[in-house]
Amino acid sequence: MQRILILAPKGLDSQLEEKLRHKFDVETSLPESKSVCHILAKTKRSWITICSFTYDENLKDILTMFEVNFEIKKDSK
């Protein structure tokens, strides 16, 4: 199962985890910046950023952006 890391504030991280935990091994953490959040995926040795978004962005838009970007990154390996 692919590991992902969600860097988002409390509340948003649990919503994203709920939606993604069925397909991914999900970890959550607080972001360094309060304005920019990230979802990262674990590759062989490092974490790569799949998508970046603001904390007030629509949940559906975040999930769509993640799914599209994840497929692009997965296909480019």
CORGISUL-V381757 format. One record per residue. N is the residue number from 1. RES is the residue in one small letter. PSI is psi as a letter, one per 20 degrees, with the letter a starting at -180 (* if undefined). NEAR is the number of other C-alpha atoms within 12 Angstrom. D_CENTER is the distance of its C-alpha to the mean C-alpha in Angstrom with 1 decimal. Layout:
BEGIN
N_RES_PSI_NEAR_D_CENTER / N_RES_PSI_NEAR_D_CENTER
END
This chain:
BEGIN
1_m_p_13_14.8 / 2_q_p_20_11.8 / 3_r_p_27_10.0 / 4_i_q_33_6.3 / 5_l_p_35_5.9 / 6_i_o_45_4.6 / 7_l_n_35_7.1 / 8_a_q_35_8.7 / 9_p_r_26_12.3 / 10_k_q_18_13.9 / 11_g_f_18_14.1 / 12_l_g_30_10.9 / 13_d_h_30_9.0 / 14_s_h_22_11.5 / 15_q_g_22_11.3 / 16_l_g_35_7.7 / 17_e_g_29_8.7 / 18_e_g_20_11.9 / 19_k_h_22_10.8 / 20_l_i_28_8.7 / 21_r_i_21_11.0 / 22_h_h_14_13.7 / 23_k_i_15_12.3 / 24_f_q_23_10.2 / 25_d_o_20_11.2 / 26_v_p_27_8.7 / 27_e_q_24_9.4 / 28_t_q_29_9.0 / 29_s_q_23_10.8 / 30_l_q_23_12.3 / 31_p_q_24_11.6 / 32_e_h_13_14.7 / 33_s_p_16_15.1 / 34_k_i_16_15.6 / 35_s_h_17_15.1 / 36_v_p_20_12.0 / 37_c_r_31_8.4 / 38_h_q_35_5.6 / 39_i_p_40_2.3 / 40_l_q_32_5.2 / 41_a_q_32_7.4 / 42_k_p_24_10.8 / 43_t_a_19_13.7 / 44_k_g_10_17.3 / 45_r_i_8_17.6 / 46_s_r_12_14.8 / 47_w_p_17_11.1 / 48_i_q_22_10.2 / 49_t_p_22_7.9 / 50_i_g_31_6.5 / 51_c_q_30_6.4 / 52_s_q_26_7.9 / 53_f_r_31_9.3 / 54_t_q_22_12.0 / 55_y_h_28_12.2 / 56_d_j_17_14.8 / 57_e_q_18_13.2 / 58_n_p_15_13.8 / 59_l_g_24_11.4 / 60_k_g_16_12.7 / 61_d_h_18_12.1 / 62_i_g_31_8.4 / 63_l_h_28_8.3 / 64_t_g_20_10.9 / 65_m_g_21_9.5 / 66_f_g_30_6.4 / 67_e_g_22_9.3 / 68_v_g_16_11.7 / 69_n_h_22_10.1 / 70_f_g_28_9.3 / 71_e_g_16_12.9 / 72_i_g_14_14.3 / 73_k_h_19_13.0 / 74_k_g_17_14.2 / 75_d_h_9_17.5 / 76_s_i_8_18.2 / 77_k_*_9_18.5
END
